[in-house]
Amino acid sequence: QEETHIINSAHARITGVSAEKGREAGAYARVTHPEDNVRQQALTEQLQRGEIDQFSLEKRYLHPDGRVVWVIINVRTALDTVSGELQQVASLVDITELKRQAAELGMAKDAAEAANLAKSQFLAMMSHEIRTPMNGVIGMTSLLLDSRLAAEQRDYVETIRHSGDALLTIIND
């Protein structure tokens, strides 16, 4: 049985395999990432056994220049109404840019989470560092209020005490 491969220029650009080389057995398997090749082979075997009639898969093509091109490959079988033979139709969608953007978004998310954690740790440390001397100020104003003070001095010390209590409440919150 003779096979016919129709390969357009976009397919050749995405895979890195020319239309001529694409007709060779195993041409696409050789440029597919090994992990993806195993997954695609298992799905292809299911397709050939008639267990499924189509599949979609995210996969990577490894170009000779070192580039990695991510695609979604959709493969389905179709019955040729003229010859009555089963055909496979594959289409590729280049999702490399989407993968790059997703990776950048993931890195930005990680950086934001790290910054948030650093801020939380800083606030926890500063809260502890401020709370200790603030308790000292409040304690000393309490002792000062227990001593003999002029009315004006007592007013000042009570203001210090109330301000210290307000600050400690803010710090604790």
N, C-alpha and C positions, 0 to 999 in steps of 0.2 A: 504494500500500500504506500503510495507516494504522498508525502506531506507538502503542503503549500504554506509558506510563511509570508504574510504581508506585514511589512514593518515600515512605519512612517518615520519621517525625519525627527519628530519630537520623541518618539520611542528610542531612537538611536542616541539622541542627545542626552536623554535622561539616564539611560542604562550605560552609556559609554561603549555600546556594542554596535558596530556598523550593520547595515542591512545585510551585507554579504556574509559577515561573520555570524550574524544572528541565525542563519540557516544551519549552522554547524550544531551538531548534537552537543548539549551541555554548555553552550556558549554563555547563556545567562546564569547558569549555576556557578560558573567559574568566577563571575563578577558579583555574585550575591554574597553578602556577609554569611559566614558559616552557620551561625545560630539561626538566621532567617531561612537559610537554605533547608535546614532540617525541618523547620515548621512548614515551609511551602511544599516540600517533598511529601510530607505526610498528608497534607490537604489534597495535593495533586493525585496521590494514590487513591484517596477516598473518591475523588471525582471520577477517576478512571474505572473504579469498581462500581460506579453508579450509586454510591451511598449518599452523595450530595450532588447537586447540579450546579453549584456555584460557591465561591468563597471570596472573602476580602481579607487582605493581610497587609499590615505595615511592615515594610522591609527596607533594607539598605543595599544600595549598589555601591561597590568599591571601584572608583575610577582609577585608571593607571597613574594619573597625576596626584593621587592621594586624597582627592575629594571623596566625601561620602554624600550620596544623594539618597534622601529618604523618600519613599513613595508609598502610596496605597495602591496595591495591585488588586484588581477585581478580575476574577476568572470565572467564566460560566460556559456551560455547554449549550449548544444549539443544534437542532436537527436541520441539516441542509434539505430543503424541500425538493430540490431537483435530484440530488444524488441519493438522498436518504441516509447519508453518512452523518455521524455525530462530529461536530466541530467544537473546538475550544476557541473562545474569544477572550483575549486579555486586554485590559486597559490600565494605564498607569496615570496617577496624578502625583506630581512632584509636590511634596509637603516639606521640603528641606527648610524653607523660610519659616513655616509654621513651627517646626521643631526648634529652630534657632530662637525664635521669639519666645517659645515656651521655656526654653532653657534660660534665657535672659530673665524672664519673669520669675522663674524659680530662684535664680540667684538674687534678684532684687527682694523677693519675699524672705529668703534666708538672711539677707543683710538687714532687712527691717526687723525681723525677729531677733537677731543678735543685738541690734541697737536698742530694741525694747527691753531685752533682758539686761543689758548693760545699764540702762536708765533705771530699771527696777532695783538692781543691785546697788547702784549709786544712791538712790533715794533711801533704801533700807539702811545703808551704812551711814549716810548723813543724818538720818532720823535718829539713829543710836548715838552718833557723835554729838548731836545738838541736845538730845534729851538729857544726857548726863549733866552737863553744866547748867542746863535750865532748871533741873531739879535742885542743884546747888543754890542757884539764885532764889528760887521760891523758898527753899528751906531757910536760907539766911534772912530773907525778908520776914518770914514767920518769927524767927528769933528776935529780929529787930522790933517787930510789932509788940512783942512781949516785954520790951524794955520801956523805960520812961522816955517819951518823945514829946516835943512841942506839937501842937495841933497841926501846924503847917508841915512839920517833918512827918507826922503820922499820915497825913494826906498824901505826901510824896511816896512813902513806903507802901501804902495801900494801892496806889496807882501802879507801882512796880509789881506788886504781888498779883493784882488783877491782870496786868499785861502778861506776866509770866505764865499765869494759869491759861490765858487765852492762847498764847503761843504753844504751850504744851498740848493743849487740846488739838490745835492744828497739826502739830507734829504727830500725835497719836493717830489722828484720822488718816 
